[in-house]
Amino acid sequence: MTNFEKISKIIKSNGGYVTGRDVSEANIPTSTLSQYIKKYNLIKQCPGFYSTEDWMADDYFIFQYQYPKLIYSFYGAAYLHRLGDYIPTSLEATAPKNYRPFPLPRDGVILHTDTRNTTYNLGISEVETSFGNKVKVYDIEKTVCDFIRNREKLDSESFVKCVTWYSKRKDKNVNRLIQYARIMKIEDKVNSLMEVLLNEN
């Protein structure tokens, strides 16, 4: 199999795109990828990420490929988990301490920084975007805890929908929610709110 055939196979397996990481793992020279891109008119979605012309661009997937330490959070996570009917106009994510991959402010991006590794790494999971690509996002329990901890800074309607929709979900894990709340030092707030919501269901 030639290197061009290997790249074609990667693109087919990925559903329409190839990355520099894919090529490196397959031991294909980057010069060969450059030749392939030129010959087949691949579109550069971001540095190191190229797609066919008919690939449906997935902003959540492309952005996280470019900045893999950023974890979707707050409204971004609520949207990906369907914790409400909110449709964000920006990509919202959390970065670890001392990680700032681009200057701020940046159009279309809301970036938070978590200065504690314990909470930055808490509840990281994977979900599929609406295009079927997997991205890293805080799980539903961490998302709810983030909403409760930052309640005063958030839109009240979106806050109510997030916690209410969570309380009605069959896949919720209240024990995990309380565990996260304890680590985040908001156990009393979470307990009192969940007691009311769960009694209503």
Contact map, one row per residue, 1 for C-alpha under 8 A:
111011000000000000000000000000000000000000000000000000000000000000000000000000000000000000000000000000000000000000000000000000000000000000000000000000000000000000000000000000000000000000000000000000000
111111000000000000000000000000000000000000000000000000000000000000000000000000000000000000000000000000000000000000000000000000000000000000000000000000000000000000000000000000000000000000000000000000000
111111100000000000000000000100010000000000000000000000000000000000000000000000000000000000000000000000000000000000000000000000000000000000000000000000000000000000000000000000000000000000000000000000000
011111110000000000000000000000011001000000000000000000000000000000000000000000000000000000000000000000000000000000000000000000000000000000000000000000000000000000000000000000000000000000000000000000000
111111111000000000000000000000000000000000000000000000000000000000000000000000000000000000000000000000000000000000000000000000000000000000000000000000000000000000000000000000000000000000000000000000000
111111111100000000000000000000000000000000000000000000000000000000000000000000000000000000000000000000000000000000000000000000000000000000000000000000000000000000000000000000000000000000000000000000000
001111111110000001000010000000001000000000000000000000000000000000000000000000000000000000000000000000000000000000000000000000000000000000000000000000000000000000000000000000000000000000000000000000000
000111111111000000000000000000000000000000000000000000000000000000000000000000000000000000000000000000000000000000000000000000000000000000000000000000000000000000000000000000000000000000000000000000000
000011111111100000000000000000000000000000000000000000000000000000000000000000000000000000000000000000000000000000000000000000000000000000000000000000000000000000000000000000000000000000000000000000000
000001111111110011000100000000000000000000000000000000000000000000000000000000000000000000000000000000000000000000000000000000000000000000000000000000000000000000000000000000000000000000000000000000000
000000111111111111000000000000000000000000000000001000000000000000000000000000000000000000000000000000000000000000000000000000000000000000000000000000000000000000000000000000000000000000000000000000000
000000011111111110000000000000000000000000000000000000000000000000000000000000000000000000000000000000000000000000000000000000000000000000000000000000000000000000000000000000000000000000000000000000000
000000001111111100000000000000000000000000000000000000000000000000000000000000000000000000000000000000000000000000000000000000000000000000000000000000000000000000000000000000000000000000000000000000000
000000000111111111000000000000000000000000000000000000000000000000000000000000000000000000000000000000000000000000000000000000000000000000000000000000000000000000000000000000000000000000000000000000000
000000000011111110000000000000000000000000000000000000100000000000000000000000000000000000000000000000000000000000000000000000000000000000000000000000000000000000000000000000000000000000000000000000000
000000000011111111000000000000000000000000000000001101100000000000000000000000000000000000000000000000000000000000000000000000000000000000000000000000000000000000000000000000000000000000000000000000000
000000000111011111100000000000000000000000000000111100100000000000000000000000000000000000000000000000000000000000000000000000000000000000000000000000000000000000000000000000000000000000000000000000000
000000100110010111110110000000000000000000000000111000000000000000000000000000000000000000000000000000000000000000000000000000000000000000000000000000000000000000000000000000000000000000000000000000000
000000000000000011111110000000000000000000000001110000000000000000000000000000000000000000000000000000000000000000000000000000000000000000000000000000000000000000000000000000000000000000000000000000000
000000000000000001111111000001000000000000000001100000000000000000000000000000000000000000000000000000000000000000000000000000000000000000000000000000000000000000000000000000000000000000000000000000000
000000000000000000111111100000000000000000000001000000000000000000000000000000000000000000000000000000000000000000000000000000000000000000000000000000000000000000000000000000000000000000000000000000000
000000000100000001111111110000000000000000000000000000000000000000000000000000000000000000000000000000000000000000000000000000000000000000000000000000000000000000000000000000000000000000000000000000000
000000100000000001111111111111001000000000000000000000000000000000000000000000000000000000000000000000000000000000000000000000000000000000000000000000000000000000000000000000000000000000000000000000000
000000000000000000011111111111000000000000000000000000000000000000000000000000000000000000000000000000000000000000000000000000000000000000000000000000000000000000000000000000000000000000000000000000000
000000000000000000001111111100000000000000000000000000000000000000000000000000000000000000000000000000000000000000000000000000000000000000000000000000000000000000000000000000000000000000000000000000000
000000000000000000000111111100000000000000000000000000000000000000000000000000000000000000000000000000000000000000000000000000000000000000000000000000000000000000000000000000000000000000000000000000000
000000000000000000000011111110000000000000000000000000000000000000000000000000000000000000000000000000000000000000000000000000000000000000000000000000000000000000000000000000000000000000000000000000000
001000000000000000000011111111011000000000000000000000000000000000000000000000000000000000000000000000000000000000000000000000000000000000000000000000000000000000000000000000000000000000000000000000000
000000000000000000000011001111111000000000000000000000000000000000000000000000000000000000000000000000000000000000000000000000000000000000000000000000000000000000000000000000000000000000000000000000000
000000000000000000010011000111111100000000000000000000000000000000000000000000000000000000000000000000000000000000000000000000000000000000000000000000000000000000000000000000000000000000000000000000000
000000000000000000000000000011111110000000000000000000000000000000000000000000000000000000000000000000000000000000000000000000000000000000000000000000000000000000000000000000000000000000000000000000000
001100000000000000000000000111111111000000000000000000000000000000000000000000000000000000000000000000000000000000000000000000000000000000000000000000000000000000000000000000000000000000000000000000000
000100100000000000000010000111111111100000000000000000000000000000000000000000000000000000000000000000000000000000000000000000000000000000000000000000000000000000000000000000000000000000000000000000000
000000000000000000000000000001111111110000000000000000000000000000000000000000000000000000000000000000000000000000000000000000000000000000000000000000000000000000000000000000000000000000000000000000000
000000000000000000000000000000111111111000000000000000000000000000000000000000000000000000000000000000000000000000000000000000000000000000000000000000000000000000000000000000000000000000000000000000000
000100000000000000000000000000011111111100000000000000000000000000000000000000000000000000000000000000000000000000000000000000000000000000000000000000000000000000000000000000000000000000000000000000000
000000000000000000000000000000001111111111100000010000000000000000000000000000000000000000000000000000000000000000000000000000000000000000000000000000000000000000000000000000000000000000000000000000000
000000000000000000000000000000000111111111000000000000000000000000000000000000000000000000000000000000000000000000000000000000000000000000000000000000000000000000000000000000000000000000000000000000000
000000000000000000000000000000000011111110000000000000000000000000000000000000000000000000000000000000000000000000000000000000000000000000000000000000000000000000000000000000000000000000000000000000000
000000000000000000000000000000000001111111000000000000000000000000000000000000000000000000000000000000000000000000000000000000000000000000000000000000000000000000000000000000000000000000000000000000000
000000000000000000000000000000000000111111100000000110000000000000000000000000000000000000000000000000000000000000000000000000000000000000000000000000000000000000000000000000000000000000000000000000000
000000000000000000000000000000000000110111110000011110000000000000000000000000000000000000000000000000000000000000000000000000000000000000000000000000000000000000000000000000000000000000000000000000000
000000000000000000000000000000000000100011111000011110000000000000000000000000000000000000000000000000000000000000000000000000000000000000000000000000000000000000000000000000000000000000000000000000000
000000000000000000000000000000000000000001111111111000000000000000000000000000000000000000000000000000000000000000000000000000000000000000000000000000000000000000000000000000000000000000000000000000000
000000000000000000000000000000000000000000111110111000001000010000000000000000000000000000000000000000000000000000000000000000000000000000000000000000000000000000000000000000000000000000000000000000000
000000000000000000000000000000000000000000011111110000000000010001000000000000000000000000000000000000000000000000000000000000000000000000000000000000000000000000000000000000000000000000000000000000000
000000000000000000000000000000000000000000011111100000000000000001000000000000000000000000000000000000000000000000000000000000000000000000000000000000000000000000000000000000000000000000000000000000000
000000000000000000111000000000000000000000010111110000000000000000000000000000000000000000000000000000000000000000000000000000000000000000000000000000000000000000000000000000000000000000000000000000000
000000000000000011110000000000000000000000011111111000000000010000000000000000000000000000000000000000000000000000000000000000000000000000000000000000000000000000000000000000000000000000000000000000000
000000000000000011100000000000000000100001111101111100000000000000000000000000000000000000000000000000000000000000000000000000000000000000000000000000000000000000000000000000000000000000000000000000000
000000000010000111000000000000000000000001111000111110100000000000000000000000000000000000000000000000000000000000000000000000000000000000000000000000000000000000000000000000000000000000000000000000000
000000000000000110000000000000000000000011100000011111100000000000000000000000000000000000000000000000000000000000000000000000000000000000000000000000000000000000000000000000000000000000000000000000000
000000000000000000000000000000000000000011100000001111100000000000000000000000000000000000000000000000000000000000000000000000000000000000000000000000000000000000000000000000000000000000000000000000000
000000000000000100000000000000000000000000000000000111110000000000000000000000000000000000000000000000000000000000000000000000000000000000000000000000000000000000000000000000000000000000000000000000000
000000000000001110000000000000000000000000000000001111111000000000000000000000000000000000000000000000000000000000000000000000000000000000000000000000000000000000000000000000000000000000000000000000000
000000000000000000000000000000000000000000000000000001111100000000000000000000000000000000000000000000000000000000000000000000000010000000000000000000000000000000000000000000000000000000000000000000000
000000000000000000000000000000000000000000001000000000111110010000000000000000000000000000000000000000000000000000000000000000000000000000000000000000000000000000000000000000000000000000000000000000000
000000000000000000000000000000000000000000000000000000011111110000000000000000000000000000000000000000000000000000000000000000001010100000000000000000000000000000000000000000000000000000000000000000000
000000000000000000000000000000000000000000000000000000001111111000000000000000000000000000000000000000000000000000000000000000000000000000000000000000000000000000000000000000000000000000000000000000000
000000000000000000000000000000000000000000000000000000000111111100000000000000000000000000100000000000000000000000000000000000001000001000000000000000000000000000000000000000000000000000000000000000000
000000000000000000000000000000000000000000000000000000000111111110000000000000000000000000000000000000000000000000000000000000001000111000000000000000000000000000000000000000000000000000000000000000000
000000000000000000000000000000000000000000001100100000001111111111000000000000000000000000000000000000000000000000000000000000000000000000000000000000000000000000000000000000000000000000000000000000000
000000000000000000000000000000000000000000000000000000000011111111100000000000000000000000000000000000000000000000000000000000000000000000000000000000000000000000000000000000000000000000000000000000000
000000000000000000000000000000000000000000000000000000000001111111111110000000000000000000000000000000000000000000000000000000000000001100000000000000000000000000000000000000000000000000000000000000000
000000000000000000000000000000000000000000000000000000000000111111110000000000000000000000000000000000000000000000000000000000000000000000000000000000000000000000000000000000000000000000000000000000000
000000000000000000000000000000000000000000000110000000000000011111110000000000000000000000000000000000000000000000000000000000000000000000000000000000000000000000000000000000000000000000000000000000000
000000000000000000000000000000000000000000000000000000000000001111111100000000000000000000000000000010000000000000000000000000000000000000000000000000000000000000000000000000000000000000000000000000000
000000000000000000000000000000000000000000000000000000000000000111111110000000000000000000000000000000000000000000000000000000000000000000000000000000000000000000000000000000000000000000000000000000000
000000000000000000000000000000000000000000000000000000000000000100111110000000000000000000000011000000000000000000000000000000000000000000000000000000000000000000000000000000000000000000000000000000000
000000000000000000000000000000000000000000000000000000000000000100111111000000000000000000001111000000000000000000000000000000000000000000000000000000000000000000000000000000000000000000000000000000000
000000000000000000000000000000000000000000000000000000000000000100011111100000000000000000001110000000000000000000000000000100000000000111000000000000000000000000000000000000000000000000000000000000000
000000000000000000000000000000000000000000000000000000000000000000000111110110000000000000111100000000000000000000000000000000000000000111000000000000000000000000000000000000000000000000000000000000000
000000000000000000000000000000000000000000000000000000000000000000000011111111000000000000011100000000000000000000000000000000000000000011000010000000000000000000000000000000000000000000000000000000000
000000000000000000000000000000000000000000000000000000000000000000000001111111000000000000011000000000000000000000000000000000000000000000000010011000000000000000000000000000000000000000000000000000000
000000000000000000000000000000000000000000000000000000000000000000000000111111100000010100010000000000000000000000000000000000000000000000000000000000000000000000000000000000000000000000000000000000000
000000000000000000000000000000000000000000000000000000000000000000000001111111110000000101111000000000000000000000000000000000000000000000000000000000000000000000000000000000000000000000000000000000000
000000000000000000000000000000000000000000000000000000000000000000000001111111111000000000010000000000000000000000000000000000000000000011110010000000000000000000000000000000000000000000000000000000000
000000000000000000000000000000000000000000000000000000000000000000000000111111111111010000000000000000000000000000000000000000000000000000010010000000000000000001000000000000000000000000000000000000000
000000000000000000000000000000000000000000000000000000000000000000000000001111111111111100000000000000000000000000000000000000000000000000000000000000000000000000000000000000000000000000000000000000000
000000000000000000000000000000000000000000000000000000000000000000000000000111111110000000000000000000000000000000000000000000111000000000000000000000000000000000000000000000000000000000000000000000000
000000000000000000000000000000000000000000000000000000000000000000000000000011111110000000000000000000000000000000000000000000100000000000110000000000000000000000000000000000000000000000000000000000000
000000000000000000000000000000000000000000000000000000000000000000000000000001111111100000000000000000000000000000000000000000000000000000000000000000000000000000000000000000000000000000000000000000000
000000000000000000000000000000000000000000000000000000000000000000000000000001111111100000000000000000000000000000000000000000000000000000000000000000000000000011101100000000000000000000000000000000000
000000000000000000000000000000000000000000000000000000000000000000000000000001100111110000000000000000000000000000000000000000000000000000000000000000000000010011001000000000000000000000000000000000000
000000000000000000000000000000000000000000000000000000000000000000000000000000100111111000000000000000000000000000000000000000000000000000000000000000000000000010000000000000000000000000000000000000000
000000000000000000000000000000000000000000000000000000000000000000000000001001100001111100000000000000000000000000000000000000000000000000000000000000000000010000000000000000000000000000000000000000000
000000000000000000000000000000000000000000000000000000000000000000000000000000100000111110000000000000000000000000000000000000000000000000000000000000000000000000000000000000000000000000000000000000000
000000000000000000000000000000000000000000000000000000000000000000000000001100100000011111100000000000000000000000000000000000000000000000000000000000000000000000000000000000000000000000000000000000000
000000000000000000000000000000000000000000000000000000000000000000000000000000000000001111100000000000000001000000000000000000000000000000000000000000000000000000000000000000000000000000000000000000000
000000000000000000000000000000000000000000000000000000000000000000000000000100000000000111110000000000000011110000000000000000000000000000000000000000000000000000000000000000000000000000000000000000000
000000000000000000000000000000000000000000000000000000000001000000000001000100000000000111111000000000000001110000000000000000000000000000000000000000000000000000000000000000000000000000000000000000000
000000000000000000000000000000000000000000000000000000000000000000000001111110000000000001111100000000000000111100000000000000000000000000000000000000000000000000000000000000000000000000000000000000000
000000000000000000000000000000000000000000000000000000000000000000000111110100000000000000111110000000000000011100000000000000000000000000000000000000000000000000000000000000000000000000000000000000000
000000000000000000000000000000000000000000000000000000000000000000000111100000000000000000011111000000000000001111000001000000000000000000000000000000000000000000000000000000000000000000000000000000000
000000000000000000000000000000000000000000000000000000000000000000001110000000000000000000001111101100000000001111000001000000000000000000000000000000000000000000000000000000000000000000000000000000000
000000000000000000000000000000000000000000000000000000000000000000001100000000000000000000000111111000000000000011111001000000000000000000000000000000000000000000000000000000000000000000000000000000000
000000000000000000000000000000000000000000000000000000000000000000000000000000000000000000000011111000000000000011111000000000000000000000000000000000000000000000000000000000000000000000000000000000000
000000000000000000000000000000000000000000000000000000000000000000000000000000000000000000000001111100000000000000000000000000000000000000000000000000000000000000000000000000000000000000000000000000000
000000000000000000000000000000000000000000000000000000000000000000000000000000000000000000000011111110000000000000000000000000000000000000000000000000000000000000000000000000000000000000000000000000000
000000000000000000000000000000000000000000000000000000000000000000000000000000000000000000000010011111100000000000000000000000000000000000000000000000000000000000000000000000000000000000000000000000000
000000000000000000000000000000000000000000000000000000000000000000100000000000000000000000000000001111100000000000000000000000000000000000000000000000000000000000000000000000000000000000000000000000000
000000000000000000000000000000000000000000000000000000000000000000000000000000000000000000000000000111110000000000000000000000000000000000000000000000000000000000000000000000000000000000000000000000000
000000000000000000000000000000000000000000000000000000000000000000000000000000000000000000000000000111111100000000000000000000000000000000000000000000000000000000000000000000000000000000000000000000000
000000000000000000000000000000000000000000000000000000000000000000000000000000000000000000000000000001111100000000000000000000000000000000000000000000000000000000000000000000000000000000000000000000000
000000000000000000000000000000000000000000000000000000000000000000000000000000000000000000000000000000111110100000000000000000000000000000000000000000000000000000000000000000000000000000000000000000000
000000000000000000000000000000000000000000000000000000000000000000000000000000000000000000000000000000111111110000000000000000000000000000000000000000000000000000000000000000000000000000000000000000000
000000000000000000000000000000000000000000000000000000000000000000000000000000000000000001000000000000001111100000000000000000000000000000000000000000000000000000000000000000000000000000000000000000000
000000000000000000000000000000000000000000000000000000000000000000000000000000000000000011100000000000000111110000000000000000000000000000000000000000000000000000000000000000000000000000000000000000000
000000000000000000000000000000000000000000000000000000000000000000000000000000000000000001110000000000001111111000000000000000000000000000000000000000000000000000000000000000000000000000000000000000000
000000000000000000000000000000000000000000000000000000000000000000000000000000000000000001111000000000000101111100000000000000000000000000000000000000000000000000000000000000000000000000000000000000000
000000000000000000000000000000000000000000000000000000000000000000000000000000000000000000011110000000000000111110000000000000000000000000000000000000000000000000000000000000000000000000000000000000000
000000000000000000000000000000000000000000000000000000000000000000000000000000000000000000011110000000000000011111000000000000000000000000000000000000000000000000000000000000000000000000000000000000000
000000000000000000000000000000000000000000000000000000000000000000000000000000000000000000000111100000000000001111100000000000000000000000000000000000000000000000000000000000000000000000000000000000000
000000000000000000000000000000000000000000000000000000000000000000000000000000000000000000000111100000000000000111111011000000000000000000000000000000000000000000000000000000000000000000000000000000000
000000000000000000000000000000000000000000000000000000000000000000000000000000000000000000000001100000000000000011111001000000000000000000000000000000000000000000000000000000000000000000000000000000000
000000000000000000000000000000000000000000000000000000000000000000000000000000000000000000000001100000000000000001111111000000000000000000000000000000000000000000000000000000000000000000000000000000000
000000000000000000000000000000000000000000000000000000000000000000000000000000000000000000000001100000000000000001111111100000000000000000000000000000000000000000000000000000000000000000000000000000000
000000000000000000000000000000000000000000000000000000000000000000000000000000000000000000000000000000000000000000011111110000000000000000000000000000000000000000000000000000000000000000000000000000000
000000000000000000000000000000000000000000000000000000000000000000000000000000000000000000000000000000000000000001011111110000000000000000000000000000000000000000000000000000000000001100000000000000000
000000000000000000000000000000000000000000000000000000000000000000000000000000000000000000000111000000000000000001111111110000000000000000000000000000000000000000000000000000000000000000000000000000000
000000000000000000000000000000000000000000000000000000000000000000000000000000000000000000000000000000000000000000001111111100000000000000000000000000000000000000000000000000000000000000000000000000000
000000000000000000000000000000000000000000000000000000000000000000000000000000000000000000000000000000000000000000000111111100000000000001000100000000000000000000000000000000000001000000000000000000000
000000000000000000000000000000000000000000000000000000000000000000000000000000000000000000000000000000000000000000000000111110000000000001101100000000000000000000000000000000000000000000000000000000000
000000000000000000000000000000000000000000000000000000000000000000000010000000000000000000000000000000000000000000000000111111000000000111100000000000000000000000000000000000000000000000000000000000000
000000000000000000000000000000000000000000000000000000000000000000000000000000000000000000000000000000000000000000000000001111100000000111100000000000000000000000000000000000000000000000000000000000000
000000000000000000000000000000000000000000000000000000000000000000000000000000000000000000000000000000000000000000000000000111110000011111100000000000000000000000000000000000000000000000000000000000000
000000000000000000000000000000000000000000000000000000000000000000000000000000011000000000000000000000000000000000000000000011111000011110000000000000000000000000000000000000000000000000000000000000000
000000000000000000000000000000000000000000000000000000000000000000000000000000010000000000000000000000000000000000000000000001111111111000000000000000000000000000000000000000000000000000000000000000000
000000000000000000000000000000000000000000000000000000000101100000000000000000010000000000000000000000000000000000000000000000111111111000000000000000000000000000000000000000000000000000000000000000000
000000000000000000000000000000000000000000000000000000000000000000000000000000000000000000000000000000000000000000000000000000011111100000000000000000000000000000000000000000000000000000000000000000000
000000000000000000000000000000000000000000000000000000010100000000000000000000000000000000000000000000000000000000000000000000011111100000000000000000000000000000000000000000000000000000000000000000000
000000000000000000000000000000000000000000000000000000000000000000000000000000000000000000000000000000000000000000000000000000011111110000000000000000000000000000000000000000000000000000000000000000000
000000000000000000000000000000000000000000000000000000000100100000000000000000000000000000000000000000000000000000000000000000011111111000000000000000000000000000000000000000000000000000000000000000000
000000000000000000000000000000000000000000000000000000000000100000000000000000000000000000000000000000000000000000000000000001111001111100000000000000000000000000000000000000000000000000000000000000000
000000000000000000000000000000000000000000000000000000000001100100000000000000000000000000000000000000000000000000000000000001111000111110000000000000000000000000000000000000000000000000000000000000000
000000000000000000000000000000000000000000000000000000000000000100000011000000000000000000000000000000000000000000000000000111100000011111000000000000000000000000000000000000000000000000000000000000000
000000000000000000000000000000000000000000000000000000000000000000000011100010000000000000000000000000000000000000000000000111100000001111100000000000000000000000000000000000000000000000000000000000000
000000000000000000000000000000000000000000000000000000000000000000000011100010000000000000000000000000000000000000000000011111000000000111111110000000000000000000000000000000000000000000000000000000000
000000000000000000000000000000000000000000000000000000000000000000000000000010001000000000000000000000000000000000000000001111000000000011111110000000000000000000000000000000000000000000000000000000000
000000000000000000000000000000000000000000000000000000000000000000000000000011001000000000000000000000000000000000000000000000000000000001111111000000000000000000000100000100000000000000000000000000000
000000000000000000000000000000000000000000000000000000000000000000000000000000000000000000000000000000000000000000000000001000000000000001111111100000000000000000000000000111011001000000000000000000000
000000000000000000000000000000000000000000000000000000000000000000000000000000000000000000000000000000000000000000000000011000000000000001111111110000000000000000000000000000001001000000000000000000000
000000000000000000000000000000000000000000000000000000000000000000000000110011000000000000000000000000000000000000000000000000000000000001111111111000000000000000000000000000000000000000000000000000000
000000000000000000000000000000000000000000000000000000000000000000000000000000000000000000000000000000000000000000000000000000000000000000011111111100000000000001100100000000001000000000000000000000000
000000000000000000000000000000000000000000000000000000000000000000000000000000000000000000000000000000000000000000000000000000000000000000001111111110000000000000000000000000001001100101000100000000000
000000000000000000000000000000000000000000000000000000000000000000000000010000000000000000000000000000000000000000000000000000000000000000000111111111000000000000000000000000000000000000000000000000000
000000000000000000000000000000000000000000000000000000000000000000000000010000000000000000000000000000000000000000000000000000000000000000000011111111100100001001000000000000000000000000000000000000000
000000000000000000000000000000000000000000000000000000000000000000000000000000000000000000000000000000000000000000000000000000000000000000000001111111100000001000000000000000000000000000001100000000000
000000000000000000000000000000000000000000000000000000000000000000000000000000000000000000000000000000000000000000000000000000000000000000000000111111100000000000000000000000000000000001000000000000000
000000000000000000000000000000000000000000000000000000000000000000000000000000000000000000000000000000000000000000000000000000000000000000000000011111111100000000000000000000000000000000000000000000000
000000000000000000000000000000000000000000000000000000000000000000000000000000000000000000000000000000000000000000000000000000000000000000000000001111111101001000000000000000000000000000000000000000000
000000000000000000000000000000000000000000000000000000000000000000000000000000000000000000000000000000000000000000000000000000000000000000000000000001111100000000000000000000000000000000000000000000000
000000000000000000000000000000000000000000000000000000000000000000000000000000000000000000000000000000000000000000000000000000000000000000000000000001111110000000000000000000000000000000000000000000000
000000000000000000000000000000000000000000000000000000000000000000000000000000000000000000000000000000000000000000000000000000000000000000000000001001111111011000000000000000000000000000000000000000000
000000000000000000000000000000000000000000000000000000000000000000000000000000000000000000000000000000000000000000000000000000000000000000000000000000001111111000000000000000000000000000000000000000000
000000000000000000000000000000000000000000000000000000000000000000000000000000000000000000000000000000000000000000000000000000000000000000000000000000100111111100000000000000000000000000000000000000000
000000000000000000000000000000000000000000000000000000000000000000000000000000000000000000000000000000000000000000000000000000000000000000000000000000000011111110000000000000000000000000000000000000000
000000000000000000000000000000000000000000000000000000000000000000000000000000000001010000000000000000000000000000000000000000000000000000000000000000000111111111000000000000000000000000000000000000000
000000000000000000000000000000000000000000000000000000000000000000000000000000000000000000000000000000000000000000000000000000000000000000000000001100100111111111100000000000000000000000000000000000000
000000000000000000000000000000000000000000000000000000000000000000000000000000000000000000000000000000000000000000000000000000000000000000000000000000000001111111110000000000000000000000000000000000000
000000000000000000000000000000000000000000000000000000000000000000000000000000000011100000000000000000000000000000000000000000000000000000000000000000000000111111111000000000000000000000000000000000000
000000000000000000000000000000000000000000000000000000000000000000000000000001000011000000000000000000000000000000000000000000000000000000000001001000000000011111111100000000000000000000000000000000000
000000000000000000000000000000000000000000000000000000000000000000000000000000000010000000000000000000000000000000000000000000000000000000000001000000000000001111111110000000000000000000000000000000000
000000000000000000000000000000000000000000000000000000000000000000000000000000000000000000000000000000000000000000000000000000000000000000000000000000000000000111111111000000000000000000000000000010000
000000000000000000000000000000000000000000000000000000000000000000000000000000000011000000000000000000000000000000000000000000000000000000000000000000000000000011111111100000000000000000000000000000000
000000000000000000000000000000000000000000000000000000000000000000000000000000000010000000000000000000000000000000000000000000000000000000010001000000000000000001111111100100000000000000000000000000000
000000000000000000000000000000000000000000000000000000000000000000000000000000000000000000000000000000000000000000000000000000000000000000000000000000000000000000111111100100000000000000000000010011001
000000000000000000000000000000000000000000000000000000000000000000000000000000000000000000000000000000000000000000000000000000000000000000000000000000000000000000011111110000000000000000000000000000001
000000000000000000000000000000000000000000000000000000000000000000000000000000000000000000000000000000000000000000000000000000000000000000000000000000000000000000001111111100000000000000000000000000000
000000000000000000000000000000000000000000000000000000000000000000000000000000000000000000000000000000000000000000000000000000000000000000000000000000000000000000000001111100000000000000000000000000000
000000000000000000000000000000000000000000000000000000000000000000000000000000000000000000000000000000000000000000000000000000000000000000000000000000000000000000000000111110000000000000000000000000000
000000000000000000000000000000000000000000000000000000000000000000000000000000000000000000000000000000000000000000000000000000000000000000011000000000000000000000000110111111000000000000000000000000000
000000000000000000000000000000000000000000000000000000000000000000000000000000000000000000000000000000000000000000000000000000000000000000001000000000000000000000000000001111111000000000000000000000000
000000000000000000000000000000000000000000000000000000000000000000000000000000000000000000000000000000000000000000000000000000000000000000001000000000000000000000000000000111111100000000000000000000000
000000000000000000000000000000000000000000000000000000000000000000000000000000000000000000000000000000000000000000000000000000000000000000000000000000000000000000000000000011111110000000000000000000000
000000000000000000000000000000000000000000000000000000000000000000000000000000000000000000000000000000000000000000000000000000000000000000001000000000000000000000000000000011111111000000000000000000000
000000000000000000000000000000000000000000000000000000000000000000000000000000000000000000000000000000000000000000000000000000000000000000001101100000000000000000000000000011111111100000000000000000000
000000000000000000000000000000000000000000000000000000000000000000000000000000000000000000000000000000000000000000000000000000000000000000000000000000000000000000000000000001111111110000100110000000000
000000000000000000000000000000000000000000000000000000000000000000000000000000000000000000000000000000000000000000000000000000000000000000000000000000000000000000000000000000111111111000000000000000000
000000000000000000000000000000000000000000000000000000000000000000000000000000000000000000000000000000000000000000000000010000000000000000001100100000000000000000000000000000011111111100000000000000000
000000000000000000000000000000000000000000000000000000000000000000000000000000000000000000000000000000000000000000000000000000000000000000000000100000000000000000000000000000001111111111100100000000000
000000000000000000000000000000000000000000000000000000000000000000000000000000000000000000000000000000000000000000000000000000000000000000000000000000000000000000000000000000000111111111100000000000000
000000000000000000000000000000000000000000000000000000000000000000000000000000000000000000000000000000000000000000000010000000000000000000000000000000000000000000000000000000000011111111000000000000000
000000000000000000000000000000000000000000000000000000000000000000000000000000000000000000000000000000000000000000000010000000000000000000000000100000000000000000000000000000000001111111100000000000000
000000000000000000000000000000000000000000000000000000000000000000000000000000000000000000000000000000000000000000000000000000000000000000000000000000000000000000000000000000000000111111100000000000000
000000000000000000000000000000000000000000000000000000000000000000000000000000000000000000000000000000000000000000000000000000000000000000000000100010000000000000000000000000000000111111111100000000000
000000000000000000000000000000000000000000000000000000000000000000000000000000000000000000000000000000000000000000000000000000000000000000000000000000000000000000000000000000000100110111111110000000000
000000000000000000000000000000000000000000000000000000000000000000000000000000000000000000000000000000000000000000000000000000000000000000000000000000000000000000000000000000000000000001111111000000000
000000000000000000000000000000000000000000000000000000000000000000000000000000000000000000000000000000000000000000000000000000000000000000000000000100000000000000000000000000000000000001111111100000000
000000000000000000000000000000000000000000000000000000000000000000000000000000000000000000000000000000000000000000000000000000000000000000000000100100000000000000000000000000000100100001111111110000000
000000000000000000000000000000000000000000000000000000000000000000000000000000000000000000000000000000000000000000000000000000000000000000000000000000000000000000000000000000000100000000111111111000000
000000000000000000000000000000000000000000000000000000000000000000000000000000000000000000000000000000000000000000000000000000000000000000000000000000000000000000000000000000000000000000011111111100000
000000000000000000000000000000000000000000000000000000000000000000000000000000000000000000000000000000000000000000000000000000000000000000000000000000000000000000000000000000000000000000001111111110000
000000000000000000000000000000000000000000000000000000000000000000000000000000000000000000000000000000000000000000000000000000000000000000000000000000000000000000000010000000000000000000000111111111000
000000000000000000000000000000000000000000000000000000000000000000000000000000000000000000000000000000000000000000000000000000000000000000000000000000000000000000000000000000000000000000000011111111100
000000000000000000000000000000000000000000000000000000000000000000000000000000000000000000000000000000000000000000000000000000000000000000000000000000000000000000000000000000000000000000000001111111110
000000000000000000000000000000000000000000000000000000000000000000000000000000000000000000000000000000000000000000000000000000000000000000000000000000000000000000010010000000000000000000000000111111111
000000000000000000000000000000000000000000000000000000000000000000000000000000000000000000000000000000000000000000000000000000000000000000000000000000000000000000000010000000000000000000000000011111111
000000000000000000000000000000000000000000000000000000000000000000000000000000000000000000000000000000000000000000000000000000000000000000000000000000000000000000000000000000000000000000000000001111111
000000000000000000000000000000000000000000000000000000000000000000000000000000000000000000000000000000000000000000000000000000000000000000000000000000000000000000000000000000000000000000000000000111111
000000000000000000000000000000000000000000000000000000000000000000000000000000000000000000000000000000000000000000000000000000000000000000000000000000000000000000000011000000000000000000000000000011111
